[in-house]
Amino acid sequence: MDEIRKRYFIIDWGFTRLKLWSLNQDKKITNEKYFFIKDLNPNPEFYLQKSLKKIAKEINFFIKEISQSSEEVFVLSSCQMHCLAGILENGEPFLSTWNDMPNKNKNSKIYIKNGQPTLLSMPINKILIEDKEYYLSTKNIREIFMKDKIKVQNFLTPFQLIFNYFFNFETPASIQFWESTCLPKKMITKKINKKNKFSDTFLEIKNSNLINIKNTIKIFPEIGDLQATTYSSLTISDIVINWGTGSQIIFKGSLKSKSAFYRNYPNVGKVSVISHIPCGRIFSDYCKNTKYTFKDLIEAFYSLNIDIFKKSISDDASLLYFPGFDAQQFKYLNNVYTSINKVCSYSPIKLICLWLNQYIKIINFIDNNHIKNSKMRVTICGDLGGISIKAIEFLKENYSYRYSFILSKEKVPNSIIKCLEDKN
């Protein structure tokens, strides 16, 4: 009897794109598809049944397309963190992302929930609790509702919603993703895997007509996009810097000044994280509001040296013009004191210097007493349109005496498969 071969089906549901990959038993990508979210949902900040059904439809088509009757299929997924999903009082599914914020009526004080700062830009501030009932505030969601708030029947993780509502599969949630919502565990009504071992919980289905699988399909809980992007790097590094629209610094050590912020990683547990550091959004807004382009930002590195760098950061200016982490004050802020106009007044080379200085300031605060060798291993994830390569060249040239910098080439599909295969 022939051995049943494995096939991996990976879903990455981001704010901008839906990405689907198929990998064979040797973990080689055999098929991939990308969809721009705006083609599936004109308002990517908020989804209702019509747009969610399109997401489910593309997932279904892809599984049918790549499935072979002789294969066992493993479905692994990641989704943008800090989004809320569930069922409204009228029975309609919804998903609300962080971009439909901020709600300026909320308290600007920052609390810690599930190890994360509850910034005004996060959907937790959309939840109203009255008489032990949960409501979704609609004042800042660009959808047409007749009321200012809508009662929520129950909350689900994004892929629980897709598989439960559209395929009738009661898939589990992972503690790794659920904590990223900052919602209390008691608010979830479906089963949740509270273990760190990622492979412990899954839904196994055989001979499903719904998605045309003739063999076995195993659907695992999704993890947050941060964990999916950085998991492989974390296993080989002391510090991981993730450069995207926002950015994060993940580290195994501790801050010299005590910090309670963390993310829950599969197979690892709680890992210290500084998040919401200004990054790609700065460059995008800068180019939109000035005559400069990403090419100009990359070319700025050609004239950059350590003397120019030190001069450019001498005023220690902040780049935080939205709720997030301010490296200058070394704390999270809701009420910021910098404007996009101020940021746009900088030359490309000054902007690049101030941006890089954020990370240098932060990692200098990370205690490396647990590290036996003299250098801390720093892995950087994210391309940033080519900016990352030039940034690492500068960092290697000027900070290699203390840090060993590498640019991660690990792709999301392989990183998520590694989550599945790693042992505690």
C-alpha positions as CSV (number, residue, x, y, z in Angstrom):
1,M,0.0,0.0,0.0
2,D,1.4,3.4,-1.0
3,E,2.3,5.8,1.7
4,I,-0.1,8.8,2.0
5,R,1.8,11.9,1.1
6,K,1.3,15.2,2.9
7,R,0.4,18.5,1.4
8,Y,0.5,21.8,3.2
9,F,-2.1,24.5,2.5
10,I,-1.1,27.9,3.9
11,I,-3.3,31.0,4.3
12,D,-2.1,34.4,5.2
13,W,-4.9,37.0,5.6
14,G,-3.4,40.4,5.9
15,F,-4.8,43.9,5.8
16,T,-3.6,44.5,2.2
17,R,-3.5,41.0,0.7
18,L,-4.9,37.5,1.0
19,K,-2.0,35.0,0.2
20,L,-2.5,31.3,-0.5
21,W,0.3,28.8,-0.9
22,S,0.4,25.0,-1.6
23,L,3.6,23.1,-0.6
24,N,4.3,19.5,-1.2
25,Q,5.7,16.9,1.2
26,D,9.2,18.3,0.6
27,K,8.0,21.7,1.7
28,K,8.5,23.2,-1.8
29,I,5.9,25.7,-3.0
30,T,4.0,24.2,-5.9
31,N,1.3,26.8,-6.3
32,E,0.5,30.3,-4.9
33,K,-2.1,33.0,-5.4
34,Y,-2.3,36.6,-4.1
35,F,-5.5,38.7,-3.9
36,F,-5.6,42.3,-3.1
37,I,-8.1,42.7,-0.3
38,K,-9.7,45.8,-1.9
39,D,-10.7,43.6,-4.8
40,L,-12.6,41.4,-2.4
41,N,-13.7,44.0,0.0
42,P,-13.9,47.8,-0.9
43,N,-13.5,48.6,2.8
44,P,-10.7,46.4,4.3
45,E,-11.3,48.0,7.7
46,F,-14.6,46.2,8.2
47,Y,-16.0,43.0,6.8
48,L,-19.6,41.7,6.7
49,Q,-21.1,38.6,5.2
50,K,-20.8,39.5,1.6
51,S,-17.0,40.2,1.7
52,L,-16.3,37.4,4.1
53,K,-18.0,35.0,1.7
54,K,-15.6,36.1,-1.0
55,I,-12.6,35.2,1.3
56,A,-14.1,31.8,2.0
57,K,-14.8,31.2,-1.7
58,E,-11.2,31.9,-2.7
59,I,-9.9,29.5,0.0
60,N,-12.3,26.8,-1.1
61,F,-11.4,27.2,-4.8
62,F,-7.7,27.0,-4.0
63,I,-8.0,23.9,-1.8
64,K,-10.0,22.1,-4.6
65,E,-7.4,23.1,-7.1
66,I,-4.4,21.8,-5.2
67,S,-5.9,18.7,-3.6
68,Q,-5.1,15.2,-4.7
69,S,-7.1,12.2,-3.5
70,S,-4.0,10.4,-2.3
71,E,-2.8,13.3,-0.1
72,E,-3.3,14.2,3.5
73,V,-3.9,18.0,3.7
74,F,-2.6,20.2,6.6
75,V,-4.3,23.6,6.7
76,L,-2.2,26.2,8.5
77,S,-3.0,29.9,8.7
78,S,-2.0,33.3,10.0
79,C,-4.0,36.5,10.2
80,Q,-3.4,40.2,11.0
81,M,-3.3,40.6,14.8
82,H,-5.6,43.0,16.7
83,C,-8.7,42.3,14.6
84,L,-12.0,41.3,16.0
85,A,-14.3,38.7,14.5
86,G,-17.6,37.1,15.4
87,I,-21.4,37.0,15.0
88,L,-23.6,40.1,15.4
89,E,-27.0,39.9,17.1
90,N,-28.8,39.6,13.7
91,G,-26.7,36.5,12.9
92,E,-24.4,38.2,10.5
93,P,-20.6,37.5,10.6
94,F,-18.2,40.5,10.9
95,L,-14.5,41.3,11.1
96,S,-13.2,44.6,12.3
97,T,-9.6,45.6,11.9
98,W,-7.4,48.1,13.7
99,N,-7.6,50.6,10.9
100,D,-11.2,51.6,11.6
101,M,-9.9,53.4,14.7
102,P,-9.2,55.6,16.7
103,N,-12.2,56.2,18.9
104,K,-11.3,59.5,20.4
105,N,-13.9,59.2,23.1
106,K,-12.1,56.5,24.8
107,N,-9.7,56.9,27.8
108,S,-6.2,57.7,26.5
109,K,-4.6,55.9,29.4
110,I,-2.7,52.7,28.3
111,Y,-3.5,49.5,30.1
112,I,-1.8,46.2,29.7
113,K,-4.0,43.3,28.6
114,N,-2.7,39.9,27.7
115,G,0.8,41.4,27.8
116,Q,0.0,44.1,25.2
117,P,-0.6,47.8,25.3
118,T,-4.3,48.8,24.7
119,L,-3.6,51.6,22.3
120,L,-6.4,53.7,20.9
121,S,-5.7,52.3,17.5
122,M,-6.7,48.7,18.5
123,P,-10.2,47.2,18.1
124,I,-10.5,46.5,21.8
125,N,-11.6,50.1,22.1
126,K,-14.5,49.3,19.9
127,I,-16.0,46.9,22.5
128,L,-18.7,48.2,24.9
129,I,-19.7,46.1,27.9
130,E,-23.1,46.9,29.4
131,D,-24.9,44.5,31.8
132,K,-22.6,41.7,30.9
133,E,-23.5,42.0,27.3
134,Y,-21.0,42.9,24.6
135,Y,-21.6,45.5,21.9
136,L,-19.6,46.7,18.9
137,S,-19.4,50.5,18.6
138,T,-20.1,51.6,15.0
139,K,-19.4,55.3,15.3
140,N,-16.0,55.1,13.5
141,I,-16.6,52.1,11.3
142,R,-17.3,53.3,7.7
143,E,-20.3,51.1,7.2
144,I,-24.0,52.1,7.1
145,F,-25.6,51.1,10.4
146,M,-28.8,52.5,11.9
147,K,-27.5,52.4,15.4
148,D,-24.4,53.6,17.3
149,K,-23.8,50.1,18.7
150,I,-24.7,46.5,17.7
151,K,-24.9,43.6,20.1
152,V,-22.4,40.8,19.5
153,Q,-23.6,37.2,20.0
154,N,-20.1,35.8,20.3
155,F,-16.5,36.4,19.3
156,L,-14.4,34.1,17.2
157,T,-10.9,34.2,15.7
158,P,-11.0,35.2,12.0
159,F,-10.4,31.6,10.7
160,Q,-12.8,30.1,13.2
161,L,-15.4,32.5,11.7
162,I,-14.5,31.5,8.1
163,F,-14.5,27.7,8.7
164,N,-17.4,27.7,11.2
165,Y,-19.8,30.0,9.4
166,F,-19.1,29.1,5.8
167,F,-18.0,25.5,6.0
168,N,-19.7,24.4,9.3
169,F,-16.4,23.2,10.7
170,E,-15.9,23.9,14.4
171,T,-12.2,24.7,14.4
172,P,-10.2,25.4,17.5
173,A,-8.6,28.8,18.4
174,S,-5.1,29.1,19.6
175,I,-4.1,31.0,22.8
176,Q,-1.3,32.5,20.7
177,F,-3.9,34.3,18.4
178,W,-6.6,34.9,21.0
179,E,-4.3,36.9,23.3
180,S,-3.4,39.2,20.4
181,T,-6.9,40.5,20.4
182,C,-6.5,41.7,24.0
183,L,-10.0,40.3,24.7
184,P,-10.5,38.2,27.9
185,K,-10.5,34.4,27.3
186,K,-14.1,34.3,28.8
187,M,-15.4,36.2,25.8
188,I,-14.7,33.3,23.4
189,T,-17.5,30.8,23.1
190,K,-15.8,28.1,21.0
191,K,-13.0,25.8,22.1
192,I,-9.5,27.2,22.6
193,N,-6.2,25.5,22.7
194,K,-4.5,26.9,25.8
195,K,-1.3,24.9,25.3
196,N,1.9,26.2,23.8
197,K,2.4,23.0,21.8
198,F,1.1,24.1,18.4
199,S,0.5,20.6,17.0
200,D,-1.7,19.4,20.0
201,T,-5.0,20.8,18.7
202,F,-6.6,20.5,15.3
203,L,-9.8,19.6,13.6
204,E,-9.6,16.4,11.6
205,I,-12.1,15.9,8.7
206,K,-12.4,12.9,6.4
207,N,-14.2,12.7,3.0
208,S,-15.7,16.3,3.1
209,N,-18.0,17.3,0.3
210,L,-17.9,20.9,1.4
211,I,-14.3,21.4,0.3
212,N,-14.1,18.3,-1.9
213,I,-11.4,16.5,0.1
214,K,-11.5,12.7,-0.4
215,N,-8.7,12.0,2.1
216,T,-8.0,13.5,5.5
217,I,-7.7,17.2,6.1
218,K,-6.4,18.6,9.4
219,I,-7.2,22.3,10.2
220,F,-5.0,23.9,12.8
221,P,-5.7,27.1,14.8
222,E,-4.3,30.3,13.2
223,I,-1.5,32.3,14.7
224,G,-0.9,36.0,14.5
225,D,1.0,37.4,11.5
226,L,3.9,38.5,13.8
227,Q,4.4,35.0,15.1
228,A,4.1,33.6,11.5
229,T,6.7,36.0,10.2
230,T,9.2,35.8,13.0
231,Y,8.9,32.3,14.5
232,S,11.8,30.7,12.5
233,S,14.1,33.7,13.2
234,L,13.3,33.6,16.9
235,T,14.6,30.1,17.2
236,I,18.1,31.2,16.0
237,S,18.4,34.8,17.3
238,D,18.7,36.8,20.5
239,I,16.7,39.7,19.0
240,V,14.3,39.8,16.0
241,I,13.4,43.1,14.4
242,N,10.3,42.8,12.2
243,W,9.9,45.7,9.7
244,G,6.5,46.1,8.1
245,T,3.7,48.7,8.2
246,G,4.4,48.9,11.9
247,S,7.4,47.2,13.5
248,Q,8.3,45.1,16.5
249,I,11.4,44.1,18.4
250,I,11.2,40.5,19.8
251,F,13.9,39.4,22.3
252,K,14.7,36.5,24.6
253,G,16.4,38.7,27.2
254,S,14.9,41.3,29.4
255,L,14.9,45.1,29.4
256,K,17.2,46.8,31.8
257,S,14.1,48.7,32.8
258,K,11.4,46.2,33.7
259,S,8.8,45.5,31.0
260,A,5.6,43.4,31.1
261,F,4.9,43.4,27.4
262,Y,5.0,40.1,25.5
263,R,3.5,37.9,22.8
264,N,2.7,34.2,23.2
265,Y,4.6,32.1,20.7
266,P,3.7,28.6,19.6
267,N,6.0,26.0,21.3
268,V,7.9,28.7,23.1
269,G,5.5,30.6,25.3
270,K,5.7,34.2,26.4
271,V,8.4,36.2,24.6
272,S,9.2,39.9,25.3
273,V,8.0,42.3,22.6
274,I,8.1,46.0,22.0
275,S,5.5,46.7,19.3
276,H,3.9,49.6,17.3
277,I,7.3,51.2,16.5
278,P,6.9,53.6,13.5
279,C,8.1,52.0,10.3
280,G,6.6,51.4,6.9
281,R,3.7,53.6,7.4
282,I,6.1,56.5,7.9
283,F,7.8,55.9,4.6
284,S,4.4,55.6,2.8
285,D,2.9,58.7,4.3
286,Y,6.2,60.6,3.7
287,C,6.3,59.7,0.0
288,K,2.6,60.6,-0.4
289,N,3.0,64.0,1.1
290,T,6.4,65.0,-0.3
291,K,8.1,65.0,-3.7
292,Y,10.3,62.0,-2.6
293,T,9.9,58.3,-3.5
294,F,11.1,55.0,-2.0
295,K,14.0,55.2,-4.5
296,D,15.1,58.5,-2.9
297,L,15.0,56.9,0.5
298,I,17.1,54.0,-0.7
299,E,19.6,56.3,-2.4
300,A,20.0,58.3,0.8
301,F,22.0,55.4,2.2
302,Y,24.7,55.9,-0.5
303,S,25.8,59.2,1.2
304,L,25.2,58.0,4.7
305,N,28.1,57.5,7.1
306,I,28.4,57.4,10.9
307,D,29.2,61.1,11.2
308,I,26.2,62.1,9.2
309,F,24.1,59.7,11.2
310,K,25.2,61.1,14.5
311,K,24.5,64.7,13.3
312,S,21.1,63.8,12.0
313,I,19.9,62.2,15.3
314,S,21.4,64.9,17.5
315,D,18.0,66.5,18.1
316,D,16.6,63.0,19.1
317,A,13.3,63.8,17.3
318,S,10.4,61.5,17.5
319,L,8.7,60.0,14.5
320,L,5.6,58.9,16.4
321,Y,2.6,60.8,14.9
322,F,0.0,58.1,15.8
323,P,-0.5,55.9,18.9
324,G,2.4,53.6,19.4
325,F,5.8,53.2,21.0
326,D,8.0,56.3,21.3
327,A,11.7,55.3,21.5
328,Q,12.7,58.8,22.8
329,Q,10.5,58.6,25.9
330,F,10.8,54.8,25.9
331,K,7.1,54.2,26.4
332,Y,3.8,53.7,24.7
333,L,1.8,56.9,23.9
334,N,-1.8,57.6,22.8
335,N,-1.4,61.3,22.8
336,V,1.5,62.1,20.5
337,Y,3.4,65.3,20.1
338,T,4.7,64.9,16.5
339,S,2.8,65.6,13.3
340,I,3.0,64.1,9.9
341,N,3.8,67.6,8.6
342,K,6.9,67.7,10.9
343,V,8.0,64.3,9.7
344,C,7.6,65.4,6.1
345,S,9.8,68.4,6.7
346,Y,12.8,66.2,7.1
347,S,15.2,65.3,4.3
348,P,15.3,61.6,3.2
349,I,18.6,61.0,4.9
350,K,17.5,62.6,8.2
351,L,14.3,60.5,8.1
352,I,16.3,57.3,7.5
353,C,18.6,58.2,10.4
354,L,15.8,58.9,12.9
355,W,14.0,55.7,11.9
356,L,17.1,53.6,12.4
357,N,18.0,55.3,15.6
358,Q,14.7,54.0,17.2
359,Y,15.9,50.4,17.0
360,I,19.4,51.2,18.1
361,K,18.1,53.0,21.2
362,I,15.8,50.1,22.1
363,I,18.1,47.2,21.6
364,N,20.8,49.0,23.6
365,F,18.4,48.6,26.6
366,I,18.1,44.8,26.2
367,D,20.1,42.9,28.8
368,N,22.4,40.3,27.2
369,N,23.8,38.8,30.4
370,H,22.3,35.4,29.4
371,I,24.3,35.4,26.2
372,K,27.6,33.6,26.4
373,N,29.2,35.2,23.3
374,S,30.0,38.9,23.1
375,K,27.7,39.7,20.2
376,M,23.9,39.6,20.2
377,R,22.4,37.8,17.2
378,V,19.9,40.2,15.5
379,T,17.7,38.9,12.7
380,I,15.7,41.4,10.6
381,C,12.5,40.3,8.9
382,G,10.8,42.4,6.2
383,D,12.0,43.9,2.9
384,L,10.5,47.4,3.1
385,G,10.7,47.8,-0.6
386,G,14.5,47.4,-0.6
387,I,15.2,49.7,2.3
388,S,16.1,46.8,4.6
389,I,19.1,45.6,2.6
390,K,20.7,49.0,2.7
391,A,19.8,49.5,6.4
392,I,21.5,46.2,7.3
393,E,24.6,47.2,5.3
394,F,24.9,50.4,7.4
395,L,24.2,48.6,10.7
396,K,26.9,45.9,9.9
397,E,29.4,48.6,9.0
398,N,29.0,50.6,12.2
399,Y,27.6,48.3,14.9
400,S,29.1,44.9,14.2
401,Y,31.3,45.2,17.3
402,R,28.3,44.4,19.4
403,Y,25.6,42.9,17.1
404,S,25.6,40.3,14.4
405,F,23.0,41.3,11.8
406,I,21.3,39.1,9.2
407,L,18.3,39.6,7.0
408,S,15.9,36.7,7.2
409,K,15.1,34.9,4.0
410,E,12.5,32.6,5.6
411,K,9.1,32.8,4.0
412,V,5.8,32.7,6.0
413,P,4.8,29.2,4.7
414,N,8.0,27.5,5.9
415,S,7.9,29.4,9.2
416,I,4.4,28.2,9.9
417,I,5.2,24.6,9.0
418,K,8.2,24.8,11.4
419,C,5.7,25.8,14.1
420,L,3.8,22.6,13.4
421,E,6.9,20.4,13.3
422,D,8.9,21.8,16.3
423,K,8.8,20.0,19.6
424,N,8.6,21.7,23.0
